[in-house]
């Protein structure tokens, strides 16, 4: 099992992810990756909206992206879909990406450092509107 607790779990999860940097995310998005922002409304209001991302609440993420689920979004076209999950710091997005992999989306990953790193590296956000998927 390794180290117990959330830190140990996070380390194990990340071994299975090919995480991307902000610059890599731009290339992924240009190549057709689906970018999903799971930040809370308060975090999005404070940091800004992530460009080109679909906003999906973490509580329904797997249902919206499972291509066989009746509650999926139209973009959930198949198990080979490349999904890059974004969160505030890059922690919960790693857990979300691992959960997506566990349900069959083997190409799911996340943004290293989250929106905090995105901003620190000088990449832009905007103030709205968003593509909110409930």
C-alpha positions as CSV (number, residue, x, y, z in Angstrom):
1,X,0.0,0.0,0.0
2,X,2.8,2.4,0.8
3,X,2.4,5.7,2.7
4,X,-1.1,6.1,4.1
5,X,-3.1,9.3,3.9
6,X,-3.9,11.7,1.1
7,X,-0.2,12.5,0.3
8,X,0.6,8.9,-0.2
9,X,-2.5,8.3,-2.3
10,X,-1.7,11.4,-4.4
11,X,1.8,10.2,-5.0
12,X,0.5,6.8,-6.2
13,X,-2.1,8.3,-8.4
14,X,0.4,10.7,-10.1
15,X,2.7,7.7,-11.1
16,X,-0.1,6.8,-13.5
17,X,-0.6,10.2,-15.0
18,X,1.4,11.9,-17.8
19,X,0.8,15.3,-16.4
20,X,1.1,18.4,-18.6
21,X,2.7,21.8,-18.2
22,X,0.9,25.0,-19.2
23,X,2.7,25.1,-22.5
24,X,1.9,21.5,-23.2
25,X,-1.7,22.1,-22.4
26,X,-1.9,24.7,-25.2
27,X,-0.6,22.0,-27.6
28,X,-3.0,19.4,-26.2
29,X,-5.9,21.7,-26.6
30,X,-4.8,22.6,-30.2
31,X,-4.7,18.8,-30.9
32,X,-8.3,18.4,-29.7
33,X,-8.0,17.6,-26.0
34,X,-11.0,18.3,-23.9
35,X,-10.0,20.7,-21.1
36,X,-12.2,20.5,-18.0
37,X,-12.2,23.0,-15.2
38,X,-13.4,21.5,-11.9
39,X,-12.7,24.6,-9.7
40,X,-15.4,25.9,-7.4
41,X,-17.3,29.0,-8.5
42,X,-15.5,31.0,-5.7
43,X,-12.1,29.9,-7.0
44,X,-13.1,30.7,-10.6
45,X,-14.3,34.1,-9.5
46,X,-11.0,34.8,-7.7
47,X,-8.7,33.5,-10.3
48,X,-10.6,34.0,-13.6
49,X,-12.0,31.6,-16.0
50,X,-9.8,29.1,-17.8
51,X,-9.7,29.7,-21.6
52,X,-11.4,27.0,-23.7
53,X,-12.4,24.8,-20.7
54,X,-15.7,23.2,-20.0
55,X,-16.7,23.7,-16.4
56,X,-17.9,20.5,-14.9
57,X,-18.6,20.1,-11.1
58,X,-16.3,17.5,-9.6
59,X,-19.3,15.7,-8.2
60,X,-20.6,14.7,-11.6
61,X,-17.4,14.6,-13.6
62,X,-17.3,10.8,-14.3
63,X,-21.0,10.7,-15.3
64,X,-20.5,13.6,-17.8
65,X,-17.4,12.1,-19.5
66,X,-18.4,8.4,-19.6
67,X,-19.3,7.9,-23.2
68,X,-21.8,5.1,-22.3
69,X,-23.6,7.1,-19.6
70,X,-27.0,8.6,-20.4
71,X,-25.9,11.7,-18.5
72,X,-22.8,12.3,-20.6
73,X,-22.0,15.5,-22.4
74,X,-21.9,15.5,-26.3
75,X,-18.1,15.8,-26.2
76,X,-17.8,12.4,-24.4
77,X,-17.4,10.6,-27.7
78,X,-15.3,7.6,-26.7
79,X,-12.9,5.9,-24.3
80,X,-9.9,7.3,-26.2
81,X,-10.9,10.9,-25.5
82,X,-7.9,13.0,-24.3
83,X,-9.1,14.9,-21.2
84,X,-7.0,17.4,-19.2
85,X,-8.5,18.3,-15.9
86,X,-7.7,21.7,-14.3
87,X,-8.1,22.8,-10.7
88,X,-6.7,25.5,-8.5
89,X,-3.4,24.0,-7.5
90,X,-3.1,20.7,-9.3
91,X,-4.0,18.4,-6.5
92,X,-7.7,17.5,-6.9
93,X,-7.3,17.5,-10.6
94,X,-4.8,14.6,-10.3
95,X,-7.3,12.6,-8.2
96,X,-10.1,13.5,-10.8
97,X,-7.9,12.4,-13.7
98,X,-7.1,9.1,-12.0
99,X,-10.8,8.6,-11.3
100,X,-11.5,9.1,-15.0
101,X,-8.8,6.6,-15.9
102,X,-10.4,4.1,-13.5
103,X,-13.7,4.3,-15.3
104,X,-12.0,3.7,-18.7
105,X,-10.8,7.1,-20.0
106,X,-7.1,5.9,-20.1
107,X,-5.8,9.2,-21.7
108,X,-7.1,11.4,-18.9
109,X,-4.5,13.6,-17.1
110,X,-4.2,17.0,-15.4
111,X,-2.4,20.3,-15.4
112,X,0.7,20.4,-13.2
113,X,0.4,23.1,-10.7
114,X,-3.2,24.0,-11.7
115,X,-4.4,27.5,-12.5
116,X,-1.9,28.9,-10.0
117,X,1.0,27.7,-12.2
118,X,-0.8,28.7,-15.4
119,X,-1.0,32.3,-14.1
120,X,2.5,32.3,-12.7
121,X,3.8,31.4,-16.1
122,X,2.0,34.4,-17.6
123,X,-0.8,32.6,-19.4
124,X,-4.2,34.4,-19.6
125,X,-7.6,33.8,-18.1
126,X,-10.8,35.7,-18.7
127,X,-13.8,36.9,-16.7
128,X,-16.5,35.1,-18.4
129,X,-18.8,33.7,-19.7
130,X,-18.0,30.0,-19.2
131,X,-19.2,26.8,-20.8
132,X,-20.9,25.3,-17.7
133,X,-22.0,21.7,-17.9
134,X,-24.3,20.6,-15.1
